[in-house]
Amino acid sequence: DSYIHQSLPSETQTMLNESTIKINIHTQDDPHILKIKQSLDVAEQEAITSFLKNHNHIFTWSYTDMP
């Protein structure tokens, strides 16, 4: 794992070290959790969350979702 991290470009390493927040893009009963950058402003967080919720169907959450 550390070898892979060391072999990544420095800008990618920076992205991996950034703080994130968890967002649920589905329901409370069947949560689909993703992480987004914490440093985004509120408007960006809301826009990304809205986009991901509206396109939730494109993600594979389980084997049954796979074609």
N, CA, C and O atoms as a MOPAC input file, in Angstrom:
PM7 MOZYME 1SCF
protein

 N      0.82400 1    -1.19600 1     0.00000 1
 C      0.00000 1     0.00000 1     0.00000 1
 C      0.86800 1     1.25900 1     0.00000 1
 O      0.61600 1     2.18000 1    -0.77700 1
 N      1.87400 1     1.30900 1     0.85200 1
 C      2.72900 1     2.49500 1     0.88100 1
 C      3.53400 1     2.61700 1    -0.40900 1
 O      3.83200 1     3.72600 1    -0.85000 1
 N      3.89200 1     1.47200 1    -1.02200 1
 C      4.60600 1     1.51300 1    -2.29800 1
 C      3.73000 1     2.17500 1    -3.36100 1
 O      4.19800 1     3.02600 1    -4.11700 1
 N      2.47300 1     1.78400 1    -3.41300 1
 C      1.55400 1     2.37100 1    -4.38900 1
 C      1.42300 1     3.86300 1    -4.12900 1
 O      1.47500 1     4.66100 1    -5.06500 1
 N      1.25400 1     4.24600 1    -2.87800 1
 C      1.11400 1     5.65900 1    -2.52800 1
 C      2.36200 1     6.44400 1    -2.93200 1
 O      2.24600 1     7.56400 1    -3.43100 1
 N      3.54000 1     5.88000 1    -2.72800 1
 C      4.78500 1     6.56400 1    -3.06400 1
 C      4.97900 1     6.69400 1    -4.56800 1
 O      5.65100 1     7.61800 1    -5.02500 1
 N      4.40200 1     5.78500 1    -5.34000 1
 C      4.60100 1     5.82000 1    -6.78400 1
 C      3.61400 1     6.74600 1    -7.49200 1
 O      3.73200 1     6.95700 1    -8.69900 1
 N      2.65100 1     7.29900 1    -6.77000 1
 C      1.68400 1     8.20500 1    -7.37100 1
 C      2.28800 1     9.59300 1    -7.55000 1
 O      3.15100 1     9.99700 1    -6.77100 1
 N      1.83900 1    10.32800 1    -8.57300 1
 C      2.30700 1    11.71400 1    -8.72500 1
 C      1.95900 1    12.53300 1    -7.48300 1
 O      0.98600 1    12.22900 1    -6.79300 1
 N      2.73900 1    13.55800 1    -7.19800 1
 C      2.55400 1    14.32800 1    -5.96400 1
 C      1.17500 1    14.97500 1    -5.87600 1
 O      0.61700 1    15.06600 1    -4.78300 1
 N      0.60400 1    15.43000 1    -7.00700 1
 C     -0.72500 1    16.04500 1    -6.94100 1
 C     -1.79100 1    15.01600 1    -6.56600 1
 O     -2.76800 1    15.35800 1    -5.90100 1
 N     -1.61700 1    13.76400 1    -6.98400 1
 C     -2.53800 1    12.70200 1    -6.59700 1
 C     -2.38600 1    12.39700 1    -5.11700 1
 O     -3.38200 1    12.18100 1    -4.42700 1
 N     -1.15900 1    12.37500 1    -4.62000 1
 C     -0.93100 1    12.13400 1    -3.20000 1
 C     -1.60500 1    13.21300 1    -2.36700 1
 O     -2.18300 1    12.91800 1    -1.32100 1
 N     -1.53800 1    14.45800 1    -2.81800 1
 C     -2.19000 1    15.55200 1    -2.10100 1
 C     -3.68800 1    15.31400 1    -2.04200 1
 O     -4.30500 1    15.50400 1    -0.99300 1
 N     -4.27900 1    14.90200 1    -3.15200 1
 C     -5.71200 1    14.63000 1    -3.17900 1
 C     -6.07700 1    13.51200 1    -2.21800 1
 O     -7.13000 1    13.57200 1    -1.58500 1
 N     -5.23700 1    12.49500 1    -2.09300 1
 C     -5.52200 1    11.38400 1    -1.19700 1
 C     -5.46200 1    11.79500 1     0.26300 1
 O     -6.09900 1    11.16500 1     1.10700 1
 N     -4.71400 1    12.83400 1     0.57300 1
 C     -4.55200 1    13.28100 1     1.94900 1
 C     -5.57000 1    14.33700 1     2.36300 1
 O     -5.59000 1    14.73800 1     3.52600 1
 N     -6.41400 1    14.79700 1     1.44500 1
 C     -7.38000 1    15.84300 1     1.76600 1
 C     -8.51800 1    15.29000 1     2.61100 1
 O     -8.89700 1    14.12700 1     2.47700 1
 N     -9.05800 1    16.13700 1     3.48200 1
 C    -10.18000 1    15.74900 1     4.33200 1
 C    -11.44000 1    15.60400 1     3.49000 1
 O    -11.65000 1    16.34000 1     2.52500 1
 N    -12.26600 1    14.64900 1     3.87100 1
 C    -13.50800 1    14.39400 1     3.15100 1
 C    -14.67800 1    14.36400 1     4.12600 1
 O    -14.50500 1    14.22700 1     5.33700 1
 N    -15.86800 1    14.49500 1     3.56200 1
 C    -17.08700 1    14.29100 1     4.33200 1
 C    -17.90200 1    13.21900 1     3.62600 1
 O    -17.83400 1    13.07800 1     2.40500 1
 N    -18.66800 1    12.47000 1     4.39600 1
 C    -19.51300 1    11.42400 1     3.83700 1
 C    -20.88200 1    12.00100 1     3.51500 1
 O    -21.45800 1    12.75900 1     4.29700 1
 N    -21.39000 1    11.62400 1     2.34100 1
 C    -22.74500 1    12.01600 1     1.96000 1
 C    -23.52200 1    10.76400 1     1.58200 1
 O    -22.96400 1     9.82300 1     1.01800 1
 N    -24.79500 1    10.75600 1     1.89300 1
 C    -25.67900 1     9.65700 1     1.52900 1
 C    -26.48600 1    10.10800 1     0.32100 1
 O    -27.21200 1    11.10000 1     0.38700 1
 N    -26.35900 1     9.37900 1    -0.78300 1
 C    -27.07400 1     9.77200 1    -1.99600 1
 C    -28.28000 1     8.87300 1    -2.26300 1
 O    -28.78200 1     8.81500 1    -3.38600 1
 N    -28.74000 1     8.17500 1    -1.22800 1
 C    -29.90800 1     7.31200 1    -1.37700 1
 C    -30.82600 1     7.53800 1    -0.19500 1
 O    -31.06500 1     8.68800 1     0.17200 1
 N    -31.34800 1     6.48700 1     0.41500 1
 C    -32.28900 1     6.62200 1     1.53300 1
 C    -31.62100 1     6.25500 1     2.84900 1
 O    -30.53800 1     5.67200 1     2.86700 1
 N    -32.27900 1     6.60300 1     3.95000 1
 C    -31.76600 1     6.23200 1     5.26800 1
 C    -31.81600 1     4.71600 1     5.46300 1
 O    -30.93900 1     4.14400 1     6.11000 1
 N    -32.84400 1     4.06100 1     4.90400 1
 C    -32.98400 1     2.60700 1     5.03900 1
 C    -31.98800 1     1.83600 1     4.18300 1
 O    -31.60200 1     0.72000 1     4.53100 1
 N    -31.57400 1     2.41900 1     3.07700 1
 C    -30.63000 1     1.77900 1     2.15900 1
 C    -29.58300 1     2.81200 1     1.73000 1
 O    -29.57900 1     3.24900 1     0.57900 1
 N    -28.70200 1     3.20000 1     2.64700 1
 C    -27.76200 1     4.28100 1     2.34100 1
 C    -26.72300 1     3.89400 1     1.29100 1
 O    -26.24200 1     2.76100 1     1.24900 1
 N    -26.39900 1     4.85100 1     0.46000 1
 C    -25.30700 1     4.74100 1    -0.50400 1
 C    -24.36600 1     5.89700 1    -0.18100 1
 O    -24.63700 1     7.04900 1    -0.52100 1
 N    -23.26600 1     5.57400 1     0.47300 1
 C    -22.36600 1     6.58600 1     1.00700 1
 C    -21.20600 1     6.84300 1     0.04800 1
 O    -20.55100 1     5.91200 1    -0.42000 1
 N    -20.96900 1     8.10600 1    -0.23100 1
 C    -19.81800 1     8.55300 1    -1.00600 1
 C    -19.09000 1     9.61200 1    -0.19000 1
 O    -19.63700 1    10.14900 1     0.77300 1
 N    -17.86500 1     9.90600 1    -0.57500 1
 C    -17.09600 1    10.95200 1     0.09500 1
 C    -16.77800 1    12.05800 1    -0.90100 1
 O    -16.44100 1    11.80400 1    -2.05800 1
 N    -16.89400 1    13.29600 1    -0.41700 1
 C    -16.50800 1    14.45600 1    -1.21300 1
 C    -15.54800 1    15.31000 1    -0.39300 1
 O    -15.47300 1    15.17800 1     0.82900 1
 N    -14.81700 1    16.18600 1    -1.07600 1
 C    -13.84500 1    17.04700 1    -0.39500 1
 C    -14.52800 1    17.95200 1     0.61900 1
 O    -15.53900 1    18.58800 1     0.32100 1
 N    -13.97000 1    18.00100 1     1.80300 1
 C    -14.50600 1    18.85700 1     2.85200 1
 C    -14.26100 1    20.33500 1     2.55100 1
 O    -15.02600 1    21.19200 1     2.99400 1
 N    -13.20500 1    20.63700 1     1.80600 1
 C    -12.83500 1    22.03100 1     1.55500 1
 C    -13.72400 1    22.73200 1     0.52800 1
 O    -13.57300 1    23.93300 1     0.30500 1
 N    -14.64500 1    22.00400 1    -0.10000 1
 C    -15.56300 1    22.64500 1    -1.03800 1
 C    -16.48000 1    23.59100 1    -0.27500 1
 O    -16.82800 1    23.33300 1     0.87800 1
 N    -16.87300 1    24.69400 1    -0.92300 1
 C    -17.82300 1    25.56900 1    -0.23300 1
 C    -19.21100 1    24.92600 1    -0.26900 1
 O    -19.44000 1    23.96600 1    -1.00500 1
 N    -20.11800 1    25.45700 1     0.52100 1
 C    -21.44100 1    24.85400 1     0.69200 1
 C    -22.17100 1    24.71500 1    -0.64000 1
 O    -22.79700 1    23.68500 1    -0.89200 1
 N    -22.10300 1    25.72300 1    -1.48700 1
 C    -22.78400 1    25.66600 1    -2.78500 1
 C    -22.23400 1    24.52900 1    -3.64600 1
 O    -23.00000 1    23.82600 1    -4.30600 1
 N    -20.91200 1    24.34700 1    -3.64300 1
 C    -20.30100 1    23.25000 1    -4.41000 1
 C    -20.70800 1    21.89800 1    -3.83000 1
 O    -21.02500 1    20.97400 1    -4.57900 1
 N    -20.70100 1    21.77600 1    -2.50900 1
 C    -21.11300 1    20.52300 1    -1.86600 1
 C    -22.55500 1    20.18500 1    -2.23000 1
 O    -22.86800 1    19.03900 1    -2.55300 1
 N    -23.42700 1    21.18300 1    -2.17800 1
 C    -24.83600 1    20.95900 1    -2.51500 1
 C    -25.00500 1    20.58900 1    -3.98300 1
 O    -25.80900 1    19.71600 1    -4.30800 1
 N    -24.26200 1    21.23700 1    -4.87200 1
 C    -24.35600 1    20.94400 1    -6.30400 1
 C    -23.88000 1    19.52500 1    -6.60400 1
 O    -24.51900 1    18.79900 1    -7.36500 1
 N    -22.76900 1    19.13700 1    -6.01100 1
 C    -22.23400 1    17.78800 1    -6.22800 1
 C    -23.18000 1    16.74700 1    -5.64500 1
 O    -23.46300 1    15.73500 1    -6.28600 1
 N    -23.67200 1    16.99100 1    -4.42700 1
 C    -24.59800 1    16.05700 1    -3.78600 1
 C    -25.85900 1    15.89600 1    -4.62100 1
 O    -26.32800 1    14.77600 1    -4.82500 1
 N    -26.40900 1    16.99100 1    -5.10200 1
 C    -27.60800 1    16.94500 1    -5.93600 1
 C    -27.35200 1    16.16400 1    -7.22400 1
 O    -28.16200 1    15.32500 1    -7.61700 1
 N    -26.22700 1    16.44000 1    -7.87500 1
 C    -25.87500 1    15.72700 1    -9.10400 1
 C    -25.76800 1    14.22200 1    -8.84900 1
 O    -26.31100 1    13.42000 1    -9.60900 1
 N    -25.06900 1    13.84400 1    -7.78100 1
 C    -24.88300 1    12.42600 1    -7.47700 1
 C    -26.20300 1    11.74700 1    -7.13300 1
 O    -26.42700 1    10.60200 1    -7.52600 1
 N    -27.08100 1    12.43500 1    -6.40600 1
 C    -28.39500 1    11.87000 1    -6.08000 1
 C    -29.21600 1    11.66700 1    -7.34700 1
 O    -29.90200 1    10.65500 1    -7.49100 1
 N    -29.14700 1    12.63300 1    -8.26800 1
 C    -29.91100 1    12.53500 1    -9.51400 1
 C    -29.36400 1    11.46600 1   -10.45500 1
 O    -30.08000 1    11.00500 1   -11.34400 1
 N    -28.10600 1    11.06600 1   -10.27100 1
 C    -27.48100 1    10.06000 1   -11.12800 1
 C    -27.08900 1     8.80900 1   -10.33700 1
 O    -26.19100 1     8.06900 1   -10.73700 1
 N    -27.75900 1     8.58600 1    -9.23100 1
 C    -27.49500 1     7.45200 1    -8.34900 1
 C    -27.58000 1     6.11200 1    -9.09300 1
 O    -26.87100 1     5.16500 1    -8.75200 1
 N    -28.43000 1     6.03900 1   -10.08500 1
 C    -28.66200 1     4.79400 1   -10.81700 1
 C    -27.46000 1     4.33600 1   -11.65100 1
 O    -27.43100 1     3.18300 1   -12.08100 1
 N    -26.47900 1     5.19200 1   -11.89200 1
 C    -25.34300 1     4.77900 1   -12.72200 1
 C    -24.26500 1     4.04200 1   -11.93400 1
 O    -23.36100 1     3.45100 1   -12.52400 1
 N    -24.35600 1     4.07300 1   -10.60100 1
 C    -23.36300 1     3.40100 1    -9.76700 1
 C    -23.74600 1     1.94600 1    -9.53700 1
 O    -24.92700 1     1.60500 1    -9.47300 1
 N    -22.74600 1     1.10600 1    -9.41700 1
 C    -22.96300 1    -0.29200 1    -9.06300 1
 C    -22.75100 1    -0.42700 1    -7.56600 1
 O    -21.63500 1    -0.26800 1    -7.07200 1
 N    -23.83000 1    -0.72100 1    -6.84400 1
 C    -23.76800 1    -0.80900 1    -5.38500 1
 C    -23.67900 1    -2.25200 1    -4.91300 1
 O    -23.25900 1    -2.51200 1    -3.78600 1
 N    -24.07200 1    -3.18900 1    -5.76700 1
 C    -24.01100 1    -4.60800 1    -5.39600 1
 C    -23.87900 1    -5.43800 1    -6.67000 1
 O    -23.97500 1    -4.91600 1    -7.78100 1
 N    -23.65900 1    -6.72100 1    -6.49100 1
 C    -23.52800 1    -7.60800 1    -7.65000 1
 C    -24.79900 1    -7.63100 1    -8.48500 1
 O    -24.73400 1    -7.78200 1    -9.70500 1
 N    -25.93900 1    -7.48500 1    -7.85400 1
 C    -27.19500 1    -7.51900 1    -8.60800 1
 C    -27.36200 1    -6.29800 1    -9.50300 1
 O    -28.16900 1    -6.32200 1   -10.43200 1
 N    -26.61600 1    -5.23700 1    -9.23800 1
 C    -26.67200 1    -4.03700 1   -10.07800 1
 C    -25.82700 1    -4.16900 1   -11.34100 1
 O    -25.94200 1    -3.35700 1   -12.26000 1
 N    -24.98900 1    -5.18300 1   -11.38100 1
 C    -24.08800 1    -5.35400 1   -12.52400 1
 C    -24.82700 1    -5.99000 1   -13.69600 1
 O    -25.68300 1    -6.85400 1   -13.50600 1
 N    -24.49000 1    -5.55600 1   -14.91100 1
 C    -25.14100 1    -6.14700 1   -16.09400 1
 C    -24.73100 1    -7.59000 1   -16.30400 1
 O    -25.18700 1    -8.23000 1   -17.25200 1

